[in-house]
Amino acid sequence: MRQFTERQKRVVLFIQERWRREGRAPSYRQIAAHLGVDVRSAFQHVTALERKGVLERLDGQIELSDDYRPEIGLPVLGRVAAGMPTLAVENVDQYVNLAGMLDNDGLFVLRVKGDSMQDAGILDGDLVLAREQSRVEDGEIAVVLLGEEATVKRVRLGGSRIRLEPANRHYKPIVVDDPSELRVAGKVLMAVRTF
């Protein structure tokens, strides 16, 4: 980084890291804590960086200029074959931004036990990320509470009856005749699998 003091470099890198991770810049208080200085000193560093064209302040918020704003999200490094092996070439062609989804309130994660949803790509041991909500649309996959027990199933709405459909032919749907016996805890957004 050209023409920056060591502290200014640290401020720029910290703002970029927060921008990449959260999609926004940190507050003056967070910058001060990161540097181990008071808020006034952090404000002075931001002011100096604003004069150098690295950032600007809009309505009290710190915004990085286009030249210093990093891509948000995780890089997609290329393609990988699931069939015959192909030459691996690293070529970042886009970024996947999870920040918008992950910063929302009301998100929760559960570990899946069992294989009833395997044909939907949700396997035993996976983590499912769900958004807390009490209703889902017909055909959406949800975390559903039946009494004290929770399950992940595809919800089928039909009149006064609700069907909780597995995604494995070895399991039978659960038919709920009285909707008051069932509570939707949240809509499943994604499954995460570690190896």
C-alpha positions as CSV (number, residue, x, y, z in Angstrom):
1,M,0.0,0.0,0.0
2,R,1.5,3.3,-1.1
3,Q,2.0,6.4,1.1
4,F,0.3,5.0,4.2
5,T,1.6,5.0,7.7
6,E,1.8,1.6,9.4
7,R,-1.4,2.4,11.4
8,Q,-3.2,3.6,8.2
9,K,-2.3,0.3,6.6
10,R,-3.7,-1.6,9.5
11,V,-6.9,0.5,9.3
12,V,-7.3,-0.2,5.6
13,L,-6.7,-3.9,6.0
14,F,-9.1,-4.1,9.0
15,I,-11.9,-2.2,7.1
16,Q,-11.3,-4.5,4.0
17,E,-11.5,-7.6,6.2
18,R,-14.7,-6.5,7.8
19,W,-16.1,-5.4,4.4
20,R,-15.3,-8.8,3.0
21,R,-16.8,-10.7,5.9
22,E,-19.8,-8.5,6.8
23,G,-20.4,-6.4,3.7
24,R,-19.8,-3.2,5.6
25,A,-17.1,-1.2,7.4
26,P,-16.5,-1.3,11.1
27,S,-17.4,1.5,13.4
28,Y,-14.9,4.0,14.8
29,R,-15.1,2.2,18.1
30,Q,-14.3,-1.1,16.5
31,I,-11.3,0.5,14.6
32,A,-10.1,2.0,17.9
33,A,-10.3,-1.4,19.7
34,H,-8.5,-3.1,16.8
35,L,-5.6,-0.5,16.9
36,G,-5.6,-0.2,20.7
37,V,-6.2,3.5,20.6
38,D,-9.0,5.9,21.6
39,V,-11.9,6.7,19.3
40,R,-10.6,10.2,18.5
41,S,-7.3,8.7,17.2
42,A,-9.3,6.2,15.0
43,F,-11.3,9.1,13.7
44,Q,-8.1,11.0,12.7
45,H,-6.8,7.9,10.8
46,V,-10.1,7.6,8.9
47,T,-10.0,11.3,8.1
48,A,-6.4,11.0,6.7
49,L,-7.5,8.0,4.6
50,E,-10.5,10.0,3.3
51,R,-8.1,12.7,2.2
52,K,-6.0,10.1,0.4
53,G,-9.1,8.8,-1.5
54,V,-9.2,5.4,0.1
55,L,-12.6,5.9,1.7
56,E,-15.4,8.4,2.2
57,R,-18.0,9.0,4.9
58,L,-21.6,9.0,3.9
59,D,-24.2,9.8,6.6
60,G,-21.6,8.9,9.3
61,Q,-20.8,5.5,7.7
62,I,-17.4,4.6,6.3
63,E,-17.5,3.5,2.7
64,L,-14.4,2.2,0.8
65,S,-13.7,3.7,-2.6
66,D,-14.1,1.4,-5.5
67,D,-10.3,0.9,-5.9
68,Y,-10.0,-0.4,-2.3
69,R,-13.3,-2.3,-1.9
70,P,-12.7,-6.0,-1.9
71,E,-15.0,-8.6,-3.4
72,I,-17.5,-9.9,-0.9
73,G,-17.9,-13.6,-0.2
74,L,-16.0,-16.7,-1.0
75,P,-14.2,-17.1,-4.3
76,V,-15.4,-19.7,-6.7
77,L,-12.1,-21.0,-7.9
78,G,-13.2,-22.9,-10.9
79,R,-14.9,-26.2,-11.7
80,V,-14.2,-29.7,-10.5
81,A,-15.4,-32.9,-12.2
82,A,-17.6,-35.4,-10.4
83,G,-17.1,-37.9,-13.2
84,M,-13.8,-38.4,-15.0
85,P,-10.9,-36.3,-13.7
86,T,-10.1,-33.1,-15.5
87,L,-7.3,-30.6,-15.3
88,A,-7.6,-28.4,-12.2
89,V,-7.2,-24.8,-13.1
90,E,-7.7,-22.1,-10.5
91,N,-9.5,-19.2,-12.0
92,V,-11.6,-17.0,-9.8
93,D,-14.7,-16.1,-12.0
94,Q,-17.1,-15.0,-9.3
95,Y,-17.7,-14.7,-5.6
96,V,-20.4,-16.3,-3.5
97,N,-21.8,-13.9,-1.0
98,L,-23.1,-15.6,2.1
99,A,-23.0,-12.5,4.3
100,G,-26.5,-11.3,3.4
101,M,-27.9,-14.6,4.4
102,L,-25.8,-15.1,7.5
103,D,-26.1,-11.7,9.0
104,N,-29.9,-11.9,9.4
105,D,-31.4,-12.3,12.8
106,G,-33.3,-15.5,13.5
107,L,-30.9,-18.0,11.9
108,F,-30.1,-21.2,13.6
109,V,-28.2,-24.4,12.8
110,L,-29.0,-28.0,13.5
111,R,-27.1,-31.2,12.9
112,V,-29.1,-33.8,11.0
113,K,-29.4,-37.3,12.4
114,G,-30.7,-39.9,10.0
115,D,-31.1,-40.3,6.2
116,S,-34.8,-39.5,5.6
117,M,-33.9,-36.4,3.5
118,Q,-30.9,-37.9,1.6
119,D,-32.5,-37.6,-1.9
120,A,-32.9,-33.8,-1.2
121,G,-29.1,-33.7,-0.6
122,I,-29.4,-33.5,3.2
123,L,-27.4,-36.3,4.7
124,D,-26.8,-37.8,8.1
125,G,-24.3,-35.6,10.0
126,D,-24.9,-32.5,7.8
127,L,-25.6,-29.1,9.4
128,V,-28.7,-27.4,8.2
129,L,-29.0,-23.6,8.3
130,A,-32.6,-22.5,8.9
131,R,-34.4,-19.1,9.2
132,E,-36.8,-18.9,12.1
133,Q,-40.3,-18.5,10.8
134,S,-43.7,-20.0,11.7
135,R,-45.0,-20.6,8.1
136,V,-43.6,-22.1,4.9
137,E,-44.9,-22.4,1.4
138,D,-46.2,-25.7,0.0
139,G,-43.2,-27.9,-0.9
140,E,-40.5,-26.1,1.1
141,I,-38.2,-28.0,3.4
142,A,-38.6,-27.0,7.0
143,V,-37.7,-27.8,10.6
144,V,-41.0,-28.9,12.1
145,L,-41.9,-29.6,15.7
146,L,-44.3,-32.4,16.5
147,G,-44.9,-32.1,20.3
148,E,-41.4,-32.1,21.7
149,E,-39.7,-33.8,18.7
150,A,-38.1,-32.0,15.8
151,T,-37.7,-33.2,12.2
152,V,-36.6,-31.9,8.8
153,K,-39.1,-32.7,6.1
154,R,-40.7,-31.2,2.9
155,V,-44.0,-29.7,4.0
156,R,-47.1,-30.3,1.8
157,L,-50.1,-28.3,2.6
158,G,-53.5,-29.6,1.6
159,G,-56.7,-28.4,3.2
160,S,-56.8,-29.2,6.9
161,R,-54.2,-31.9,6.6
162,I,-50.4,-31.4,6.4
163,R,-48.0,-34.0,5.0
164,L,-44.4,-34.1,6.1
165,E,-42.6,-35.8,3.2
166,P,-39.3,-37.5,3.5
167,A,-36.8,-37.5,0.6
168,N,-36.1,-41.2,0.8
169,R,-38.3,-44.0,-0.5
170,H,-37.7,-46.1,2.6
171,Y,-39.6,-43.7,4.8
172,K,-43.3,-43.0,4.8
173,P,-44.8,-39.5,5.0
174,I,-46.1,-38.2,8.3
175,V,-49.7,-37.1,8.0
176,V,-50.9,-34.5,10.5
177,D,-54.7,-34.3,10.7
178,D,-54.7,-31.6,13.3
179,P,-52.4,-28.6,12.4
180,S,-52.3,-27.5,16.0
181,E,-50.2,-30.5,16.8
182,L,-47.5,-29.2,14.4
183,R,-45.3,-26.1,14.7
184,V,-42.9,-24.9,12.0
185,A,-39.7,-23.8,13.6
186,G,-38.0,-22.5,10.5
187,K,-37.4,-22.8,6.8
188,V,-34.2,-24.7,5.8
189,L,-32.0,-22.5,3.7
190,M,-29.0,-24.8,3.1
191,A,-27.2,-27.9,4.2
192,V,-23.5,-27.8,5.0
193,R,-21.3,-30.9,4.9
194,T,-17.8,-31.1,6.2
195,F,-15.3,-33.8,5.2
